[in-house]
Amino acid sequence: MGALSHIRVLDLSRVLAGPWCTQNLADLGADVIKVEKPGEGDDTRHWGPPFAKDEKGQDTSETAYFISINRNKRSITVDISKPEGQEIIRQLVLESDVLIENYKVGQLLKYGLDYESLKKIKPELIYCSITGFGQTGPYAHRPGYDFIVQGMGGFMSVTGEHQDFEGASPQKAGVAIADIFTGMYASTAILAAVVHRDHTGQGQNIDLALLDTQIAVMANVASAYLCSQESPLRWGNASPTIVPYQTFPTLDGWIIVAAGNNGQFRHFVTTGGQADLADNPLFSDNPMRVKHRKELIPLLEAMTRKKTKAQWISALDEAGVPCGPINNFKEVFENEQVLARSIEMQVPHPSAGSIKLVASPMRLSKTPVELRLAPPTLGQHTDEILKERLHLDPQLIQDLHIKGIV
C-alpha cells in the first residue's frame, strides 16, 4: 500500500504543472481521477509526434508527452460547462480529499466549482490552484506559459553563452522547468495541507504561480542580486568563480570537468600531457586561472580534443578529477548506473500493448512507489468511476453518454 493510498485526488488540471503534481501523488499511492473534456481531453494528448508505438511498431494516438506525466491515474470525461457535468464534479468532490485545477483565474467560478463554492459542501477540502501569475496582482488574469515565465523570472538572463561569445543570446532550459518545479511545490504544499487537515479537520486553498516558483528556484543567483544589487551575467557552461569548471570538446563529443582546487587542476593537465600548465604562474591558483581564463581555456580545449570522451572519463576518474560525460538519451538509458537503478520501466497499455516510462525517483523503504496503472486512454475509466464513486446505474450512465455530459 502506498503512503498516500488513503488519499483521493480529483484532478482538473491539464498540460504539465498540475499533472506533474498529481502524478507524484499517484506514484505515492493516491487514487487520482483525471477529469478531461469529452472528445478532446488534456491538451498534451495532441502534442505529438512522437507517439507510443503498438506491438507492430505503428504509431498509436498516445503522445509521448501525455504518457510521461499521467501514469497511475484514472481518466473520466465530464463536460463541466453543462449543469449535469458540474453536478458530477460536486458529487466527486464529496468523495475526494484534494482538488487541483489550473484554469484561468475566476473561470471555475461561473461553474460553481471555485474554492469558495466547493468548501460550502466540503469544508475539509484541500483545493490547489495553479496559474501563471497567481490569484492576486495585476497579472493575475494573464495566461501563463513556462517559456514566458523562464524569461520573466530571470532564468534566461543567466542561461546561454557569455555575452562576449559571438552570437550569444539568452536561452531557455531544454525542459519546462517552471512547470515542473511548480508541480513539485504543489505536491509538497498539498501534503502539508493534508497533515494540517488530519490534525485540525480543516481544509484550505493553495495558490501556486509559475512566476513565483521560477524566481524562488533561482536560489543563490537571486540571492546574489539581493545582496549585491548587481544582476548576474550569463556564463554558458562555465563558472564565474572556478576555472576550469565547464564543458570541453573531445574527439567524439563533450565532457564536463570540474577542477575545484589546484591539485585537481594539476591532475587534469598532467593526464592530458600538459603538466607545464600547472607550473605556469598565470595559472598557478584558481584566482589566477579566473583572471587569465581567456588564455587558459583555448589551451585546455586543444588538449581535450586529442582523446575520445570515453578515454578522458576513464583517465580522469583514475586521476581523481571530477568529470562526467554529456550523454544523449540513448547513452543515458544504456548507462550502467541507470540500468542498475531500473529507471526505465515498462507497463501494459490498452492501445499500445506496452509502453516504456521513466520511473519515479522516490525510493521509500516501507511504502515503495508502485507502477499500478498505465497512463489512461481518454475516458477509459468513466463508467467505472461513475458506478464506483457515485453509484449510478448503467442506464443513467448510458443517458449521460448520449447527452454528451460524459
Secondary structure, DSSP 8 states (H G I E B T S, - for coil): --TTTT-EEEEE--TTHHHHHHHHHHHTT-EEEEEE-TTT--GGGG--SSEEE-TTS-EEEEEHHHHTS-TTEEEEE--TTSHHHHHHHHHHHHT-SEEEE---TTTTGGGT-SHHHHHHH-TT-EEEEEESS-SSSTTTTS---HHHHHHHTTGGGGSSS-TTSTT------SS-HHHHHHHHHHHHHHHHHHHHHHHH---EEEEEEHHHHHHHTTHHHHHHHHHH-------TTS-SS-SSEEEEE-SSSEEEEE--SHHHHHHHHHHTT-THHHH-GGGSSHHHHHHTHHHHHHHHHHHHTTS-HHHHHHHHHHHT--EEE---HHHHHH-HHHHHTT-EEEEEETTTEEEEEE--S---SSS-----S----TTTTHHHHHHHHH---HHHHHHHHHHT--
